[in-house]
Amino acid sequence: MPAFLTYLTAVERLSAHVNSLPQEFSKALGEDLEYARFGAALVELPWFGGWKLGLDAWLGHGKPPAFTRLMRERAPVAFGLKAAELVSNGALVGTEAGLAFVAGYFTQVCVARALEPLVSSLIRSHSKQGESASAARHRIEWAQSLALMQDLHGSPLVGTPAIRTKLQIRKASGARSVGRGLYELMRVSSQEAFGEAPKKPEVDSWVRGAFLYSLALSTPLGKLKASLGGALSQRELYRGPGIDVFASVDKGLDVTRDVLSVLGSMIRRNNFGSRSRFKLFEVCPEGSPEQVMKAA
């Protein structure tokens, strides 16, 4: 969850340069940015599925929920591929909305992989005494997300009403459930990639929790949360000797554009056969961020 803001900021940065994307995705991001945000946020959304998880996420401790681990570790690329194939065939959700979701989803996959070497290194070198690896990751990724927003907007926006617009993951403002078509796109893709899928009421609870989280971040309570970390985090966790989070995010976005170029070709030819899939896996290998980092 602490990387939630990073992924949504990365999608916004991708959408600001749509001319570098295949026409299908350029149009989709221009019309349905909220669906792209949803795709980018998906791996983090299970953190918001209940008070205990939400409190853990807010306080910066606790292990990632089951579906978050599943999406990070089992077959993240296969999930995105299946979603793209379903959208290409006109199934379940509108074409632009579906393409925006796919673009956002692969933005998260690629940016998470680009950041993982930095985050893993910082966990080893900057963990506090007695701090677990998961708590250190929360703290580091949260500090990085605030600094990234500061870089792009001149302010982290946390603690102001403006943050709510950056976290809007549904088309209707204040929407607290996921549409049936988008849910079915997730469910079928998840079943294909992971052999299991969350139920719709579970996904709806994630969306409601994310909405409440955005409200909390827009209040003085959010400003208090943002104040934790300070200048040391900016200097040592975001940009310093051997560390440049902004450049790593841009590197992830470059890979995202390559992925969307391959997918655009597959969609135009309506060809999701083994040869086309192989080309995508060459650009974006299967596996968790940690596995891809070790194989690099």
N, C-alpha and C positions, 0 to 999 in steps of 0.2 A: 503493500500500500504506500509506503513512503515515496516510491517512484511514480505514483499516480500522476502527480503534477508534471513530472518530467515527460512522460509519454504524451500527455495532452498538449504540452507546450511544443513537443516535437511535431505533432500532427499539425498544429497551427503554423509552424515554420514550413512544413512541407506544402501546405495549402497556399502559402504566400508566394510560392514559386511554381505554380501549376503549369507554366509553359514548358517546364522541363519534364513533364509527365506525358505518357500516352494520352491521346485525346479522350478515351473513355474515362480514365481516372481524373483527368483535368476537369471535365464537366461534372463528374460526380462530386468531387471535393468542392467545387464552386457552388453546387446546389444543396448538398447534404452534408455539411461539415459535422453536424451533430452525430450522424451515423459513423463518421470517421472517428470522432472522439470515443464513441461507444466501443468500436473495434479496438482502439488503442488502450482503452481502460479495462477491457474485458478480463485480462489476466489478474488484475488487482481488485475487481469488483467483489469477489467472494469475501474480502475482508469486511465488507459492510453488511454481511448477512446475519445480523443479530447484535445485541448489545455487548456481549462479551468480546466478540471479535472486533467490533467497532471500537470498544474501549482499549483493547490491546493495541489496535492500530494507532489510535490517538496518542497513547502513552509511549508507544515505541517498543513494545515487547511482544512476545508470543510467536509461535511458529505459524508459517503461512497456512491458510485453510486448504483442505484437500483438493478442491478444484483448481486453485491457484498452482499448487504443486504439479497437478496433472498437466496443466497447460504449459507449464515451463519445462517439464522434464520428459514427458512421454513422446509426443509426436506433434509439436507445435506447427511444423510446416505442413504436415499432412492435413491438419485441421483447416489451415488457410486455403490450401489447394482445393479441398472439398467444397468449401464455401464459395470459392471462385467458380468452380464448375457448376454448382447449383445456380448461381447468379447468371452465368453465361447461358444456361438453359431456360432462363426466365422463371425459375422456380421460387416460390415462397415469399419473396419480397421484391419491391420495385427495383429495376435495374440500377438506376443511379444510387439509390439508397444502399443496395447490396454492394456495389463497387466501392462506395465510400467506406463501408464497413470493412471490406477486404483491405483497402489501402491503409486504414487506421490500424487494423490488426497486424499487418506486416511491418508497419512503422514501429510498433511496440517490439516485435520480434527482433528486428534489425538493430534498433537503438539499444535494447537490453544487451545484446551480444557485443555491441561496440563499447559499452560502458563496463562490462563485466571485468576485463583485466584491471581497470582502474579501481573498481570497487573491491575486488578480491585483494588487491595489493594494499589498499587503505585499511581493510578489515584487519589484515595481519599487522600493519604498522601503527594503527591508531586506535586499536581496541583499548578501552580503559580496563584497569585491573578488576577482575571478577566479572567483566561484561561478556555475555555470550556473543557468539558470532551473529546470531539473528538480531540481537539488540544493537550491535555495532552497525550492521547493515541498515537497520531502520534509521539510526542517527545520521549515518553518512549520506544515504540516499535522500533523506529529508533536507539536509543542509544543501546538497547539490541541486535539488529541485528548486529551492528558494533562490539560490544564486543564479540559476539559469533564467528564471522568470525576471529577476532583477536585470540581467543582461539584456533581455529582449524588450522589456516593458519599462525599464527605468525604476521599477518597484516590484517587489514580490507580489503585490496586490492582496496578499493575505491580510485579513482584518478590515477589508473594505468591501462594499457591495460588488465592486467590479470583478471579484474573484468568481462570483456565481456564473457570470457569462462564460468564463473560461472553462468551467466545469460542467457546462450543460451538455449532457450526453443523450438527451431525447429531443425530438423536434419541437414538441409542445413544452413551453416553459413550465416548470413545476411538475412535469409528468413523473409519476411514481410507479410505473409498471412498464414492461416491455411489450411491444406489439406482438400479436400472434405470429405474423410472418417472420419477423426478425428472430423471435424465439425458435421457430421451427428451423430456420437457417442454422442457428447455433446448435440445436438439438441433433439434427441429422449429421452435421459436420463433426460434432463431438462423438456421436455414436460410431461414426466411420473411423475416426482417428484414434479414439481412446477405448471404445467398447462400452462406454457408458456416457450418460448425459444428465445434467441437472434438470429437475422438474421446474415447470414454469413458476409456481409460487415461490420457489427458492430464488430464481432469477429476479422475480419481482421484488423480493426482499432486498436483494443487492442494490437494485435501482433506487428503492426508497431510502436505504441507508446512505447511498452516495449523495442523494439529494439533501438529506439531513446534514451530512458531512460538509457539503458546500455551504449550507446555511451557517453552520458553526464557524467555518473558516472566515465568513464574512463579518463576524462580530469581533468585539474586543478579545474574546476568548481565542480566536484565531490569531490575533496579533500577539497575544501572550505566547502561544505555541510557536509562532514564527521567531520570536525573540530568543528562543533556546538555541544555543550554538555559538552565535557571536562571530566576531571578526576572525578568530582562529579557524573556524570552519571554512570561511570564504577563502582564506589564504592557503590552508593546508589540504582542504578537501575538494576544492573546486578548481582553482587555477594557481599553480605554483611549479616548482622544479619537477619536471617529468609528469605533470598533471594538468590536463586541459579538458574539462568536461564539455565545454562548448564545442571544441574541435572533435571530440569523440561522438557527440550527438550528430554533428554534421557528417562524420564518417558513416554513421549508421543510416542517415538519410540518403547518402549516396548509394548505399547498398539497397535501400528501399526502392529507389528509383530504378535500379537494375532489375530488381524483382518484379516491379510493376510493368517494366518493359517486356519481360518474358511473359508475364501473365496476360498483358494486352495482346500479344501475338497469339497466345493460346486461345483467348476469348474470340478474337476476330476470325480465327480459323475453326473455332469450336473443336479444337483438338486437344484433348487431355490424355492422350496415349502415353505409353511408357517413354518414348523418345523425348516428347515435350516435357514430361515430368523430370526426366534426367537433366535436361537443361536448367530447369528451375533449381533442382537440388545441387547443381554445380555452383550456382550463384548463392544459394541459401541452403546449406546442408542441414539435414535433420539432426535434432538433438537439443539438449538444454544449453543455455548460455555457457555454463561451465564446461560441458563436453565439447562445444565448438571451440572454446578458448584453448583447451588442452590439445585439440587436433590441429590448431593453426600453426 
